Amino acid sequence: MSATRTGRDGRPLVTTDQAAYSLSMRPGQFRAWVSRHGLRPAGHRPDPRRGQPLALWDLTDITAATNPDTRVA
């Protein structure tokens, strides 16, 4: 049984694909966007299809980057 990792606001961490979809971007566009905004993954999880782990993103960090007026706990 695996526990779902959660972000600072209690929502589950999301994969790069899910985070990109939430901003209407493709994964490559999302990776470039987070690089420009200085965001880092909140964690990683193994990818059974590839050797490279999947990055997990905190939606609170993404919200703060898209809306600077949002207060983050």
C-alpha positions in Angstrom: 0.0 0.0 0.0 1.4 3.4 -0.9 0.5 6.6 0.8 -0.4 9.6 -1.3 2.0 12.5 -0.7 0.3 15.8 -0.2 1.3 19.4 -0.7 1.3 22.2 1.8 -2.4 22.8 1.3 -3.4 19.1 1.8 -4.0 18.4 -1.9 -2.1 15.5 -3.5 1.1 16.3 -5.4 0.7 16.0 -9.1 2.9 14.7 -11.9 4.4 17.0 -14.6 1.7 15.9 -17.1 -1.1 16.7 -14.6 0.5 20.1 -13.7 1.0 21.0 -17.4 -2.7 20.1 -18.1 -3.8 22.3 -15.2 -2.2 25.3 -17.0 -3.2 24.3 -20.5 0.4 23.5 -21.5 2.2 20.5 -22.9 4.8 18.9 -20.5 7.7 20.5 -22.3 6.2 23.9 -22.1 5.5 23.4 -18.4 9.1 22.4 -17.7 10.3 25.6 -19.4 7.7 27.6 -17.5 8.8 26.3 -14.1 12.4 26.9 -15.0 11.7 30.5 -15.8 9.7 30.9 -12.5 12.3 29.1 -10.4 10.0 26.3 -9.1 11.4 23.0 -8.0 9.5 19.7 -7.7 8.1 18.9 -4.2 9.1 15.3 -4.6 9.7 12.3 -6.9 8.2 8.9 -7.4 9.5 5.9 -9.3 8.3 5.5 -12.9 7.7 1.8 -13.6 8.0 2.3 -17.4 11.3 4.2 -17.3 14.3 4.4 -15.1 14.0 8.1 -14.5 11.7 9.1 -11.5 8.6 11.2 -12.1 8.7 14.7 -10.6 5.8 15.6 -8.3 4.6 19.2 -8.0 2.8 21.1 -5.2 -0.2 22.9 -6.6 0.3 25.6 -4.0 3.7 26.5 -5.5 2.1 26.7 -9.0 -0.8 28.8 -7.7 1.6 31.3 -6.1 3.7 31.5 -9.3 0.7 32.2 -11.5 -0.9 34.7 -9.1 1.6 36.6 -7.0 -1.2 38.1 -4.9 -2.1 34.7 -3.5 -1.0 34.2 0.1 0.8 30.8 0.5 0.9 29.1 3.9 
